[in-house]
Amino acid sequence: MSSKNALSAAIRSIPDYPKPGIIFRDITTLLGDAVAFGQAVDELVAPYAGLGVDKIAGIEARGFILGGALAHQLKAGFVPIRKKGKLPHQTVRMAYSLEYGTDEMEIHVDAVKAGEKVILTDDLIATGGTAEGAVKLLRQLGAEIVSACFVIDLPDLGGRRRLEELGVEVRTLVEFSGH
């Protein structure tokens, strides 16, 4: 079985969640499989080895799991990007669009120093609204976005293209068509 097929097989698909017509791609099964999780982390890390990345920024919540593992492997710091009201120190906030509505995210004002090289990560890129908001937050603090990486791309929803239009390189491990 190819690497992409093995990772795809480790991801659970849940039809009609959170609403009819949506197929939810659930990576908790991949995370619970030591071999698949290790493979995903290794494949996400490989292109960035030796680039001198300063921070990995993970989007709540599954981006925290991946981001912590990537930060450890790359010997970088980790920055949580959270939903509003969850961080205890002074923050900057950004509104963003979701596939199912809108929300706000925030980051500590001192999480990233100007000029630091940052990789953004999350489990999945769909419409790109959340990732776009995260990129804008990080850039507001002066970060240099090296890349954005995700386990899953839903290319029919255009998120990759949305980030690339912002000048952000995007790397993904597997793709699923549809929503």
C-alpha positions as CSV (number, residue, x, y, z in Angstrom):
1,M,0.0,0.0,0.0
2,S,1.4,3.4,-0.9
3,S,2.1,6.0,1.7
4,K,-0.9,8.2,0.7
5,N,-3.2,5.2,0.6
6,A,-2.1,4.0,4.1
7,L,-2.7,7.5,5.5
8,S,-6.1,7.8,3.7
9,A,-7.1,4.4,5.1
10,A,-6.3,5.6,8.7
11,I,-8.7,8.5,8.4
12,R,-12.3,7.8,9.3
13,S,-15.0,9.3,7.1
14,I,-18.3,10.2,8.8
15,P,-21.2,11.0,6.4
16,D,-23.7,13.8,7.1
17,Y,-21.7,15.3,10.0
18,P,-22.0,18.1,11.1
19,K,-24.9,18.5,8.6
20,P,-26.4,16.5,5.7
21,G,-24.3,16.4,2.6
22,I,-21.0,16.8,4.5
23,I,-18.5,14.0,4.8
24,F,-16.4,14.7,8.0
25,R,-12.8,13.6,7.7
26,D,-11.8,12.5,11.2
27,I,-8.1,12.1,11.9
28,T,-8.6,10.8,15.5
29,T,-8.3,7.3,14.1
30,L,-5.0,8.3,12.4
31,L,-3.8,9.8,15.7
32,G,-4.6,6.6,17.6
33,D,-2.6,4.5,15.2
34,A,1.1,4.8,16.2
35,V,2.4,3.8,12.7
36,A,0.1,6.1,10.8
37,F,0.6,9.0,13.2
38,G,4.4,8.6,13.1
39,Q,4.3,8.4,9.3
40,A,2.1,11.6,9.1
41,V,4.5,13.5,11.4
42,D,7.6,12.3,9.5
43,E,6.1,13.3,6.2
44,L,5.0,16.7,7.4
45,V,8.4,17.4,9.0
46,A,10.6,16.2,6.1
47,P,10.4,19.3,3.8
48,Y,11.3,21.6,6.6
49,A,14.3,19.9,8.1
50,G,17.3,22.2,8.2
51,L,15.4,25.4,7.4
52,G,15.9,26.9,10.8
53,V,12.2,27.2,11.6
54,D,11.6,29.2,14.8
55,K,8.0,28.3,15.6
56,I,5.2,26.0,14.6
57,A,1.7,27.6,14.9
58,G,-1.1,25.1,15.4
59,I,-4.8,26.0,14.9
60,E,-7.1,24.7,17.7
61,A,-7.7,21.9,18.3
62,R,-6.1,19.1,16.1
63,G,-3.4,21.6,14.9
64,F,-2.2,21.5,18.5
65,I,-1.6,17.8,18.4
66,L,0.2,17.9,15.0
67,G,2.0,21.2,15.9
68,G,3.5,19.9,19.1
69,A,4.9,16.9,17.3
70,L,6.3,19.0,14.5
71,A,7.8,21.5,16.9
72,H,9.5,18.7,18.8
73,Q,10.9,17.2,15.6
74,L,12.1,20.5,14.2
75,K,13.4,21.8,17.6
76,A,11.1,24.8,17.3
77,G,8.7,26.5,19.7
78,F,5.0,26.0,19.5
79,V,2.3,28.7,19.3
80,P,-1.3,28.0,19.9
81,I,-3.9,29.8,17.8
82,R,-7.1,29.6,19.8
83,K,-10.8,30.5,19.6
84,K,-11.5,33.9,21.3
85,G,-11.5,34.0,25.1
86,K,-9.3,31.0,25.7
87,L,-5.9,32.6,26.1
88,P,-5.0,34.2,29.5
89,H,-2.6,37.0,28.4
90,Q,-3.0,40.0,26.1
91,T,-4.0,38.9,22.6
92,V,-4.6,40.1,19.1
93,R,-7.8,38.8,17.4
94,M,-9.0,38.1,13.9
95,A,-12.4,37.2,12.5
96,Y,-12.5,34.4,10.0
97,S,-15.0,32.4,7.9
98,L,-15.7,28.8,8.4
99,E,-17.3,26.3,6.0
100,Y,-20.3,26.5,8.4
101,G,-20.3,30.2,9.6
102,T,-17.9,32.7,11.2
103,D,-15.8,32.9,14.4
104,E,-12.8,34.7,15.9
105,M,-9.4,33.4,16.8
106,E,-6.6,34.9,18.8
107,I,-2.9,34.7,19.6
108,H,-0.8,36.1,22.4
109,V,0.8,39.4,21.4
110,D,4.2,38.1,22.4
111,A,3.9,34.6,20.8
112,V,5.9,35.5,17.7
113,K,8.7,38.0,17.3
114,A,9.1,40.0,14.1
115,G,11.1,38.1,11.5
116,E,10.6,34.6,13.1
117,K,10.1,31.8,10.6
118,V,6.8,30.1,11.2
119,I,5.0,27.0,9.8
120,L,1.3,26.9,10.2
121,T,-0.4,23.6,10.7
122,D,-3.8,22.0,11.2
123,D,-5.4,18.6,10.4
124,L,-7.3,19.7,7.3
125,I,-7.7,22.6,4.9
126,A,-11.2,23.0,3.4
127,T,-12.3,26.5,2.5
128,G,-9.2,28.0,3.9
129,G,-11.0,30.7,6.1
130,T,-9.5,29.5,9.4
131,A,-6.0,29.2,7.9
132,E,-6.2,32.6,6.2
133,G,-7.2,34.2,9.5
134,A,-4.2,32.5,11.2
135,V,-1.8,33.7,8.5
136,K,-3.1,37.2,8.9
137,L,-2.7,37.0,12.7
138,L,0.9,35.7,12.4
139,R,1.8,38.3,9.9
140,Q,0.3,41.1,12.0
141,L,2.9,40.1,14.6
142,G,5.7,40.2,12.0
143,A,6.1,36.4,11.4
144,E,7.5,35.1,8.1
145,I,5.2,32.3,7.1
146,V,7.5,29.6,5.7
147,S,4.7,27.3,4.8
148,A,1.3,25.9,5.8
149,C,0.9,22.1,6.2
150,F,-2.1,19.9,6.7
151,V,-2.7,16.2,6.7
152,I,-5.9,16.5,4.5
153,D,-6.8,18.8,1.6
154,L,-10.3,19.1,0.3
155,P,-9.4,20.6,-3.0
156,D,-13.0,21.1,-4.2
157,L,-13.4,23.8,-1.5
158,G,-10.5,26.0,-2.6
159,G,-8.6,26.5,0.6
160,R,-5.1,25.7,-0.8
161,R,-5.7,28.2,-3.6
162,R,-6.8,30.8,-1.1
163,L,-3.6,30.5,0.9
164,E,-1.4,30.4,-2.2
165,E,-3.0,33.7,-3.3
166,L,-1.7,35.1,0.0
167,G,1.8,33.9,-1.0
168,V,1.9,31.0,1.3
169,E,3.3,27.6,0.2
170,V,0.9,24.8,1.1
171,R,1.8,21.1,1.7
172,T,-0.7,18.3,2.3
173,L,-0.4,14.6,2.6
174,V,-3.7,13.3,1.3
175,E,-6.7,14.6,-0.7
176,F,-10.4,13.8,-0.6
177,S,-12.8,15.0,-3.2
178,G,-16.1,16.7,-2.2
179,H,-17.0,18.4,1.0
